[in-house]
Amino acid sequence: MDIEEREIFLFLKTYGVTHVAAREICRRAGGRRRYDEDHEWAKPILARMIERGILETNAEGQYRVKPKKKKKDGKWVSPEIAKILKESGLEVETAGPDMDSDDYYEQL
């Protein structure tokens, strides 16, 4: 992600699963000076981020960070149970996917 995409990403990440209007993103993500120079500065960047799969939009044209898909190849096990299973010779995954990491979105 470039600087502009990261700025929009971090702004939308604060809203979680709530959709945000493009006008609001243009107004609040880049700061007042950037908004005063160009009221629609973020719209081409938003379109690019949708193409890359970082954002998703709803029918009203609002945007949000696209949620990561969860792995379904294994079951989560508590650390205590994992310890017991490890002692019996089985290896299990003790933690689910890292939901706070931005690495997933950097790869897109």
C-alpha positions, 0 to 999 in steps of 0.5 A: 500500500502506498501512503494515501491508501494506508491513510484511508485504510487506517481511517476506515479501520477505526470504524470496524464493520460500519460503512463510511461515505466517500465524502466523509472519507475525503473530509476526514482521512486526509486532513483539512488542508487536503480536503480544501485543495480537492474535495474528491481526492480519495475517490480514485484511491478508493476505486483502486483499493476496491480493485485490489480487494482491500475495501468493499462497498455497499449499495449506497456507495459507502466503503469499509475495510473488507474482512479477512476470511477465516481459515477453516482447515483446523479447530482452535484449541485452548492452550491448556488442552494443547498442552495435554495433547502435546504431551500425548504426542499430538501437535495442534494450533493454539491460536486463531488467525491474527485479526489485528495484523495489517500484513494481510492487507499489505499482501493485496 
